[in-house]
């Protein structure tokens, strides 16, 4: 037997959805990519070479591998599976054209005038979230006012807590804020601080449950006084 015959292989192929077939006199120096092309030319194979995945003993063979480097012996059986179709130049060009068309449509839509988002009847500006200049200004002023009101409310709440903890020198100080002031139950980070300055559990968090000494009436009167200042009218020098 010549050395050339020793370097040729007879290989068996199995594939999903098709009949098994055999290829003979396969050069062991062939790469997997070349073997795929040969297998795809068989009348029993319906898998294109570009979609073919080839397995030997449960492991996928790479296109650059040679049959000899993977120690594929004559009489071996290879499994063929159909993989996804690779993207070709035409597909890529089509995707680029579709993206360009979509971009052009979006640009045209953005250039078209749209009604003001504020509902005033004028056209909006994309740079100001589709508001006209007047409605945009009004919106920003409203947001700024709401922000200032929220900050003022937070400041007043902080003042309330500060005022509530003002007490005489002999008023007890809660040294361990991780325990309820009334029952001593461990509360950790779930404790609730009352306006009287002490921390309580969920059972004793309410004023009536811990004999709260915070003066709510005085605080409410102070709150009403701040919210409703007395406005004195100027005296008229001349009476009609």
C-alpha distance (Angstrom), angle and dihedral (degrees) to the residues before:
residue distance angle dihedral
X1 . . .
X2 3.82 . .
X3 3.80 124.2 .
X4 3.80 90.5 -114.2
X5 3.80 90.1 58.9
X6 3.82 89.4 50.0
X7 3.80 88.6 57.0
X8 3.79 94.7 54.1
X9 3.77 124.0 89.9
X10 3.75 138.6 -156.1
X11 3.79 108.8 -144.2
X12 3.80 131.7 -170.9
X13 3.79 120.9 -146.8
X14 3.78 130.5 -158.5
X15 3.80 123.6 -172.7
X16 3.76 136.6 179.1
X17 3.79 113.8 -100.9
X18 3.81 94.8 9.4
X19 3.79 145.2 76.9
X20 3.81 120.4 -87.2
X21 3.78 115.8 -110.5
X22 3.80 140.6 -174.4
X23 3.80 132.4 -129.7
X24 3.77 119.1 -161.5
X25 3.80 135.3 -161.9
X26 3.81 93.5 26.4
X27 3.80 112.9 169.9
X28 3.82 109.4 -122.4
X29 3.82 88.8 -143.0
X30 3.80 91.6 66.6
X31 3.78 118.9 112.6
X32 3.79 121.8 -123.7
X33 3.82 89.6 -109.8
X34 3.83 89.9 56.7
X35 3.79 91.4 46.6
X36 3.80 90.0 52.3
X37 3.80 90.2 55.6
X38 3.79 90.7 50.7
X39 3.81 92.6 47.7
X40 3.81 92.7 48.1
X41 3.82 89.4 56.7
X42 3.81 92.0 60.4
X43 3.78 114.8 107.9
X44 3.80 88.8 -130.9
X45 3.82 94.6 55.0
X46 3.80 120.0 84.2
X47 3.84 96.5 175.1
X48 3.83 117.3 102.4
X49 3.80 113.9 -129.8
X50 3.83 92.4 -119.1
X51 3.82 90.2 57.5
X52 3.77 97.9 39.1
X53 3.80 121.0 114.7
X54 3.80 114.1 -168.1
X55 3.82 124.5 -156.6
X56 3.79 131.2 -169.7
X57 3.80 120.3 -171.5
X58 3.80 90.5 -14.5
X59 3.82 95.4 -52.0
X60 3.78 125.2 108.1
X61 3.80 115.4 -120.3
X62 3.78 119.0 -134.4
X63 3.81 121.0 -132.1
X64 3.81 93.3 -118.6
X65 3.82 93.5 53.3
X66 3.80 119.1 103.6
X67 3.77 121.9 -139.0
X68 3.80 91.1 -120.2
X69 3.83 93.3 49.9
X70 3.81 89.6 54.6
X71 3.83 90.0 47.8
X72 3.79 93.2 -123.5
X73 3.79 106.4 173.5
X74 3.75 128.7 -155.1
X75 3.80 111.4 -85.6
X76 3.82 93.1 31.6
X77 3.79 121.1 141.2
X78 3.83 121.1 -130.7
X79 3.79 125.1 -163.9
X80 3.80 119.0 -137.5
X81 3.81 121.7 -157.5
X82 3.78 127.4 -179.1
X83 3.80 112.5 -121.3
X84 3.83 131.2 -168.3
X85 3.77 120.0 -66.2
X86 3.83 110.0 -98.5
X87 3.78 119.3 -123.8
X88 3.79 110.7 -99.8
X89 3.78 131.2 -162.7
X90 3.79 93.2 -92.2
X91 3.81 92.1 52.7
X92 3.80 91.3 48.9
X93 3.79 92.0 48.6
X94 3.79 90.2 48.8
X95 3.83 91.4 51.4
X96 3.81 90.7 49.2
X97 3.81 90.6 50.0
X98 3.81 91.3 48.7
X99 3.81 91.4 49.5
X100 3.81 90.7 48.7
X101 3.80 90.5 49.6
X102 3.80 91.4 49.2
X103 3.80 90.9 48.0
X104 3.80 91.4 49.8
X105 3.80 91.1 49.6
X106 3.79 91.0 49.4
X107 3.81 90.9 49.0
X108 3.79 91.3 49.9
X109 3.79 91.3 48.0
X110 3.80 90.7 49.5
X111 3.81 91.0 50.0
X112 3.81 92.6 52.9
X113 3.83 113.1 94.5
X114 3.80 115.8 -107.2
X115 3.81 129.3 -163.8
X116 3.79 117.0 -97.2
X117 3.79 112.1 -87.9
X118 3.78 89.0 -134.7
X119 3.80 91.3 65.3
X120 3.80 95.7 -123.0
X121 3.80 94.7 132.0
X122 3.80 97.6 -111.0
X123 3.81 126.4 106.8
X124 3.80 120.0 -89.2
X125 3.78 129.6 -129.9
X126 3.84 120.5 -127.0
X127 3.82 88.9 -144.1
X128 3.81 89.9 62.1
X129 3.81 97.8 43.2
X130 3.82 91.5 -90.1
X131 3.82 93.7 -57.2
X132 3.80 122.0 129.2
X133 3.80 116.1 -117.8
X134 3.83 94.2 -98.4
X135 3.81 96.3 47.4
X136 3.80 90.0 44.9
X137 3.79 90.6 53.5
X138 3.81 91.7 47.4
X139 3.80 90.4 48.8
X140 3.80 93.0 52.0
X141 3.81 92.0 46.9
X142 3.81 89.8 50.8
X143 3.81 91.9 49.6
X144 3.80 91.2 48.1
X145 3.81 91.3 49.6
X146 3.82 91.9 49.4
X147 3.79 89.6 49.4
X148 3.81 92.1 51.5
X149 3.82 91.3 47.3
X150 3.81 90.8 50.6
X151 3.81 91.0 50.0
X152 3.81 91.3 48.2
X153 3.80 91.1 49.4
X154 3.79 90.7 51.0
X155 3.81 90.6 49.1
X156 3.81 91.9 51.1
X157 3.81 90.9 48.7
X158 3.79 89.5 52.4
X159 3.80 90.3 50.3
X160 3.79 89.9 51.6
X161 3.79 91.5 56.1
X162 3.81 91.6 46.4
X163 3.79 91.8 50.2
X164 3.79 92.3 46.3
X165 3.78 93.9 58.1
X166 3.80 94.0 51.4
X167 3.78 104.4 110.1
X168 3.77 143.1 142.3
X169 3.81 123.1 -66.0
X170 3.80 92.7 -103.6
X171 3.85 94.7 54.6
X172 3.85 108.8 121.4
X173 3.81 117.7 -109.3
X174 3.80 120.2 -139.9
X175 3.79 104.0 -129.4
X176 3.83 96.6 176.6
X177 3.80 109.2 51.7
X178 3.81 90.7 176.3
X179 3.83 91.0 75.3
X180 3.80 130.2 62.8
X181 3.83 110.9 -99.7
X182 3.82 91.0 -138.4
X183 3.81 106.9 40.4
X184 3.80 102.5 13.6
X185 3.81 92.9 -124.8
X186 3.80 113.7 157.5
X187 3.81 108.2 -107.3
X188 3.81 104.5 167.6
X189 3.80 111.8 -177.1
X190 3.82 93.3 -17.8
X191 3.79 94.3 72.9
X192 3.80 120.5 118.7
X193 3.79 121.4 -135.6
X194 3.78 113.3 -140.5
X195 3.81 124.2 -150.7
X196 3.78 87.9 -105.7
X197 3.80 87.4 69.7
X198 3.81 100.5 -110.1
X199 3.82 130.2 112.6
X200 3.81 120.3 -124.0
X201 3.80 140.5 -177.9
X202 3.81 122.5 -112.4
X203 3.82 90.7 -89.9
X204 3.82 96.7 52.8
X205 3.82 99.2 32.2
X206 3.82 93.6 103.9
X207 3.82 120.0 84.8
X208 3.79 94.7 -121.8
X209 3.81 91.2 51.5
X210 3.81 96.1 60.0
X211 3.83 103.9 28.7
X212 3.80 91.9 -108.1
X213 3.83 113.3 -149.1
X214 3.79 95.1 -161.0
X215 3.82 111.9 125.3
X216 3.78 101.6 -126.5
X217 3.82 94.8 169.8
X218 3.80 93.7 56.4
X219 3.77 90.6 46.6
X220 3.80 92.5 50.8
X221 3.81 91.0 49.8
X222 3.79 89.6 51.0
X223 3.81 89.6 48.6
X224 3.81 92.4 51.3
X225 3.78 91.2 47.7
X226 3.79 91.7 53.8
X227 3.80 92.8 46.2
X228 3.83 94.7 46.8
X229 3.81 110.3 38.6
X230 3.82 117.2 -175.3
X231 3.78 112.4 -107.9
X232 3.80 114.5 -154.4
X233 3.80 116.8 -155.5
X234 3.79 118.4 -134.0
X235 3.76 113.8 -104.1
X236 3.74 115.4 -110.9
X237 3.78 114.7 -123.8
X238 3.76 92.2 -159.8
X239 3.77 121.6 42.8
X240 3.74 118.8 -153.5
